[in-house]
Amino acid sequence: MEYPQSYFTRPWRRFMLGIFILAFLIISPLLVLYTSGYRYNFKNGIVQEIGAISIDVLPKNAIVYLGDTVLKSTMPIRLKNIVPGKYKIKLTADGYYDWDKEVVVENKQTVYIKEIKLIKKSQPQKILAGKIDKIYLSKSNKYLLYEKINKNREFWLRNLSNGQNNLIFVETKNKNYEVNWSQKNDWLIIANTDLSEIYVIDCNTPDKNWNLAKEEKNKITKIQWSNNSQTDIFYSTKNQLMITNASTRQKTPIGKNYFFDWYADNGQIWTLQSNINTKQLEIMKDTFGFAENFTKINTLQNDNNKEPDWKIIHAQDGEILLKKSGFTDMLLIAGDKQFSFSGEKFLQSDFNNWWIIWTLWEITTYSQGEEPFLLNRSGEQLNKVVVLDEYNTLGLIWANKMTALFPYYFVSHNLINKKINDAQADSQNRILYFSTMTNDEEGLWKMDY
């Protein structure tokens, strides 16, 4: 039907309908391709898949370079329509070390640069003179125990808020000591390796420390702070497992000690013992509660019920780490899986339940639900690892320097270019404490990072 004096005649309507159908047939595939991650490369005249880069770091005023191009945007930065390929990302900020890495953008993938806080450039400040060896920072970051070498080895406690130093005791018998801080408050234990001296110290009244080894009639074989109580201490003798309160000194027996080793986690006692029939070593969970045979250690047998070389280093959330005495062999048991790898020292990060195990040449890490991962291998001598921040940036103490490592990106740079004995990090306030003993660099230092 045609309307009188109408310009929109049937031929025009058919023409317009054809235009709409043709536009639909052209635009629809383009929309599908666009939403599927494809773009038209006008330079090369081809349609290709694209990726993206997402950047969100601290400080927020950091300048970001993509290759040689400055991205004039504030955090977070979202770069879309990135052609697949290799790109150099560089992060800079006044007063901070540069951070740079080459990333690979793949088809329909987003590269995330996040959970990074740049390391501040600052000069170390000496806070104590003298030959300072090992240092130990409390969980609250309020106190620092340090070993000072004079004619004898002296153990001093420093209040970091007011700078007051208290002499705890002087070691005169040429013995090695280990220091363990409570997880819950400012108490610590200083014990020699044979546990004939076990000093329990409240940092609020450091002059009133007491020797648990002297108060216990029987020889103590192992000691451990409770991780779910303010002041409880677990310890064992040859025949008994005990618990004592550091504040009241009241002792309570838990049960007989008939196993090779034990570890306390959230009030449960995990034990290492031998199966009489199979001669295999077994891990028992909650031995003095709802006892459960957690696992058999497939690769280890214990002939004639002798004391094995293996000890429990750590236990948490149903995961156990064992180490062979005198060797770098470690065994991780996680559920029904068992992993063997090299390790001498162990550290658990306060962030993300991340386990860090290292030798002089390797760093292995573990996260729950995953397999152990070889993070770093070097020909240099690695002496210690510390966690620098909530993003698990690591401070690595080598023979003659200290470096920072961003482990999720394998980016590192130097922090201190000198030989240091020991270091501890206050990750909340981003303060590094370290000690030196060389003739021209003796003392205890602090450095903001």
Disulfide bonds with the S-S distance in Angstrom:
none
